[in-house]
């Protein structure tokens, strides 16, 4: 089931020279949302090992409110796969 993991607002300090959000800034927010999604699944610390696919569909501007959705796709013995959508 897809769940809201994180919401926030974009501020001018989050923008690049073109006036849109840095891709790395957005990826950091997605990583934080994924960590929130698994906090009730694992007890020990967890880290991001890989990002299999990422597409930036449209730019994000200052003042925009973003919502990040997560869905746990697979729980293995030593890994968890999560879909993250903004």
C-alpha positions as CSV (number, residue, x, y, z in Angstrom):
1,X,0.0,0.0,0.0
2,X,1.3,3.4,-1.0
3,X,1.7,5.8,2.0
4,X,2.7,9.4,2.5
5,X,6.1,9.4,4.1
6,X,7.2,13.0,3.9
7,X,5.8,16.4,2.9
8,X,7.5,19.8,2.7
9,X,8.0,23.1,1.0
10,X,10.7,24.2,-1.4
11,X,12.6,27.3,-0.4
12,X,14.8,29.6,-2.5
13,X,17.9,28.1,-0.8
14,X,17.0,24.8,-2.4
15,X,17.2,26.1,-6.0
16,X,20.0,25.9,-8.6
17,X,21.0,28.7,-11.0
18,X,18.0,27.9,-13.3
19,X,15.5,28.6,-10.4
20,X,14.5,24.9,-10.0
21,X,15.3,22.4,-7.3
22,X,18.7,20.6,-7.3
23,X,18.2,17.0,-8.2
24,X,20.4,15.9,-5.4
25,X,18.3,17.9,-2.9
26,X,15.2,16.0,-4.1
27,X,17.0,12.7,-4.0
28,X,18.0,13.4,-0.4
29,X,14.4,14.0,0.5
30,X,13.4,10.7,-1.2
31,X,16.1,8.9,0.8
32,X,14.8,10.3,4.0
33,X,11.2,9.3,3.1
34,X,12.5,5.7,2.4
35,X,14.1,5.6,5.9
36,X,10.9,6.7,7.5
37,X,9.0,3.9,5.6
38,X,11.2,1.2,7.1
39,X,11.6,2.5,10.6
40,X,8.9,0.2,11.9
41,X,10.3,-2.8,10.0
42,X,14.0,-2.9,11.1
43,X,15.5,-2.3,14.5
44,X,19.1,-1.8,13.5
45,X,20.4,1.1,11.4
46,X,19.7,0.8,7.6
47,X,21.5,2.4,4.6
48,X,20.6,3.0,1.0
49,X,22.6,0.5,-1.1
50,X,21.3,1.3,-4.6
51,X,18.9,3.4,-6.6
52,X,17.8,1.4,-9.6
53,X,15.9,4.1,-11.6
54,X,15.2,7.8,-11.3
55,X,13.4,10.1,-13.7
56,X,12.8,13.8,-13.3
57,X,9.5,14.4,-15.1
58,X,9.2,18.2,-14.6
59,X,11.0,20.9,-12.7
60,X,10.1,21.9,-9.1
61,X,10.1,25.6,-8.2
62,X,10.4,27.7,-5.1
63,X,7.2,27.7,-3.0
64,X,6.0,24.3,-4.2
65,X,4.7,21.9,-1.6
66,X,5.9,18.3,-2.3
67,X,4.6,15.0,-1.1
68,X,6.7,11.8,-1.2
69,X,4.9,8.5,-1.3
70,X,6.6,5.2,-0.4
71,X,5.6,1.6,-0.9
72,X,7.5,-1.4,0.5
73,X,7.8,-3.9,-2.4
74,X,9.9,-6.7,-0.9
75,X,11.3,-7.6,2.4
76,X,14.2,-10.1,2.2
77,X,16.7,-11.4,4.8
78,X,19.1,-8.6,4.4
79,X,17.3,-6.1,2.2
80,X,14.1,-4.1,1.6
81,X,13.0,-2.8,-1.7
82,X,10.9,0.4,-1.6
83,X,9.2,2.4,-4.4
84,X,9.5,6.1,-3.8
85,X,7.4,8.7,-5.8
86,X,7.3,12.4,-5.5
